[in-house]
Amino acid sequence: MLAQTDCGKFQMDSLLVSAAGGMKTGLQSLDILANNIANTGTVAFKADSEYHGLYKQQLPVIDKPWTDFSQGLLTTTADPLNLGLAGKGFFALNSPTGIEYSRNGQFKISKMNQLETAEGYTLRNTRDEGKPINVDPAQPIDIDKTGVVRQGGEELGQIEIDGFENPSQSLRKLGNSYFLPATSVRPGSQTATIDPSTEVRQGTLEQSNVPAADSAVRLISVMRQFEMLQKAVTLDTEMNKEAIEQVARPS
């Protein structure tokens, strides 16, 4: 009887452990999906997803998140400081911590008359060793598809557009709009190179690539799975309680 009880207890504990592991994975998936849905309106946001794997005990886990770098829809804004990218490249930016990358093309002219992001990160000039591009705020700005910036017919510089053969391995997400080179944490990742195949589209912005409808369906599915696992935990608890009461009951 003792062996049978121990065996039954082991089976019930295995159910509890498996359910708990599934709930943990479900929570991680819910966090990723909720963040995607919350950023369906964020300019150039790239959707996140996850790789699933198994522990030795056959528990489902998320090995690591990954980012979908597919092209988002380009929409016309008519603002000359809005720049969309058609292709796989990224705007190279000077930040306080070094070079960062982004697909968000909402730029402005700083107090120092330089092209910069809302956070103050300046666009890099490929013709001047990555220094900021200086403009005259009183004159119209023309930017062609290669990223060359002109005012009054004079070329002021060229926006640096960098690319990566495998951005999923070479970049890590920082917030919702920026990416950092991953060379320091992923030794096999590649460094950036100038990407001449990506075109700059002045007066446009790239929209989020989150598939809103699919993400909502996926969110509901994960929530239902989570509820089922919660019921499994409740059932296991009740079974354990009943087993203890049976063992403690006088024969």
Secondary structure by P-SEA (a helix, b strand, c coil): caaaaaaaaaaaaaaaaaaaaaaaaaaaaaaaaaaaaaaccccbbbbbbbbbbcccccccccccccccccccbbbbcccccbbbbcccbbbbbbcccccccccccccccccccccccccbbbbbbccccccbbbbcccbbbbbcccccccccccccbbbbbbbbccccccccccccccccccccccccbbbbcccccbbbbccbbbccccaaaaaaaaaaaaaaaaaaaaaaaaaaaaaaaaaaaaaaccc
